[in-house]
Amino acid sequence: MKHSKQRDIIMQAVLDNPIHPTADQVYRILRQDYPSLSLGTVYRNLNLLASLGTLRKITVGGEADRFDGNISEHLHMQCVECGEISDLFTKSLAGLDRKVARETGEKILSHTIIFNGRCKRCLDAQNAATDASAVNSPDASAFGHEV
């Protein structure tokens, strides 16, 4: 494969932005510094880099593909509140491909698991809101109830 400066800057944009950006986000990040760069070039190069294993494509149903510069073995979680995709590093599912292959007799090449939940930032915001409402609510003891 021929070396490409555009491919290098696209790859670097994914590495520098661990938010698991979409092709559109990568394009928006780069277009000010590289006005001749087209969205089509970004899409083609991201997909090429993913097919080469240089970065990972994350497909989330009904949404634009995301790209991850971290190709080490790890999982992902998508926050149901903000939509952010975060990396999960856990040994809980280590060796999953081998285990499934052994149990089923199939040859497993890879897997994609995306957990759905609430990220730490949204949980912290929810807890702060809960704490604030508790402070602002009338004290139950004011109504003659034990707390």
N, C-alpha and C positions, 0 to 999 in steps of 0.2 A: 504494500500500500504506500502510495506517495505521501510524503510529509505535507501537511497543510497548516499554515499559520491560523486560518480560520478555525480549524478543528481544535488546535491547541487552545485558542482563547475561549472557545465554547466549553471545552473540558475544564479549563481553569475556572470558568464562571460557575460550573456545577460544584467543583471542589471548594470554592470560596463561599458558597451559599448553601450550607447544609440544611436548607429548608425543604429539600427534595423538590426543586423547582420544576415547573412545566416548561415545555419549549417556549411558550409565550413569555413566561417570566424570564427565561434566559435571554431571549431576544430583547426584552425591555431593559434588562440589566446592561446589555452590550451596545445597544443601538446608538447611544450618545457618543461613545468613544469610537464606534465603528459604524458610521452612517451608511456605508455601502453594503453592510451585512444584511442579507434578506432573511425573512422568517423561514422560507423554504430551505435555505442553507442550514439554519439552526436545526430544523426538524431532521433533515437528511443526516447531518453529522451526529446528532444525539442518537438516532437510531443505529447508525453505523457503529458508534462507540459502544452502544449496548450489545450489538450483535458480536462485537469483538471481545466482549467481556471486560472492557476498560471501565465501564460504569454499569450500573444496574437500572433497568427500566422497571418502574413500579406501576402496575395497572390496577386502578381502582374503578370498579364498575360504575359506568355513567359519568365518569370524570376524565379529564385530560390525563394522559400518562405523566408520571413524575419521574425524575431521574436522580439517582443517588451515586455520588462519587465514592462512597465507602463500599467496596466490594467484598469486605470480610463477611464471614457468616454472622448474620444477625437478623432480627425480625423487625417488623414495623407495627405501629399503632396509629390509627387515625382518630383524632379527637372528634367526638360527635357534636361538640359545641362550636369549636373554631375551625375545624377541618384540617388542622395542621397534621402532618405525618411526622412522627418522631421515630428514632431508632430505639430498639429495645435490645439490650445485650443481656442474655440470660443463658444459662446452661440447661435450663429445664427441658428444652427440646433438642439438645445436642445429639447428633447422630440419627436424627429422625429419618432421613432418607434411607440409611442402612437398615434401620428397624422395620420400616414399611416394606422395603424390598425383601427382606428376610421373611416377613409374615405373609406377603402376597405372592412371592415368586416373580414379581415384575421388576424391570430395571428402571429405577427412579433416577432421573437426570438432575432434577432440581425441584424445588417447591416454592410456593408463594403463600405466606400466611400474613394476613393483615388483621390485627386485633382492632376492635372498636371499643372506645372508652372515653374517659375524660383525661386530658393531659394535666400535668402538674400546675401549669399556669391557670387553667380554667378551674381546677379544684381549689387553688388558693383564692381565686376571685370569688368563687361560690362560698368558701368558708369565711372570707372577709365580709361578704354581704350578710351571711347568716349571723356572724358575730355583731355586726352593726345593727341588725334588726333586733337582736336580743337586748342590746344596750338601750335601744329606743322604745322597747315595748314596756308596758306597765308591769311592775313587779307583782307577782301573784300574791305576795304577802300583804300588799296594800288592800287586798279584798278579803282579808281574814283567812287566807289559806296558808298552810305551811308550805315552805319551799323546800 
